[in-house]
């Protein structure tokens, strides 16, 4: 049997972040071979992660970065906000974003197979390294990669990430052009418009909204004897309001209620003597759509006792 010293255990712990007892067991099993012990811990880490994979990961970070006209928005989830606030987790998320810029993967699975930016390991292997130290379910949930005149914005220390894409004949590094994009990104983060413009609203969504409007009118006693043409005009007005609330370019501009977003963009373009079009955007909000477990404290304590 190999002579396992406290220094060996400490060295393995330093490399892996795993607890002292687990490190000692791995070294004993590996007969003192440090590299084999690391592999054993990774294998055990993978087994542990498989058990934790069904645990809900709805915290984490969203980031948005741009380098040389290429941008990425990515969401990586963890189980707790405590882990999300660690430097190791933040570094991992930033590495994932840079890998997306460099490799242009088709989807999350392809991303995991990519060589991680600044590393000899794949993104999947880097994820396992982080897991060994953090011991939480970590999921790369989604990402988008864009090219062009891009303006990123991250709100609330990673709660919301936005990327705005502009088309313009103005120099792409013009400070006022980029400030316009930043203002639009702030609007998107705050108001969460589901559509860019009215042309982007799907026909079935619009028909569904009109059906709801008609049903609401039919339930209103004041509308009972109104002529059809009057009701049609009321519905047209309601459709217009729907567009102004749900289409980004028709929304009231948050920094100046006298302007729509489109009119604000036009005013900047006129000032700069060129044209500016907001052609696309992405908004990710951390954990949106993920069902979060809602245990109360008493239940949590009871579950721990069990």
MOSULWO-V145966 format. One record per helix or strand of 3 or more residues. SS is the DSSP state (2 for helix, 1 for strand). FROM is the first residue (numbers start at 1). TO is the last residue. Records with the same first field share a line. If there is no record, write none. Layout:
# MOSULWO-V145966
SS->FROM-TO / FROM-TO
This chain:
# MOSULWO-V145966
2->6-16 / 20-29 / 34-52 / 81-84 / 87-103 / 108-113 / 123-134 / 175-191 / 198-200 / 203-218 / 221-223 / 228-246 / 248-250 / 261-272 / 297-305
1->61-67 / 70-77 / 139-147 / 149-155 / 160-168 / 276-285
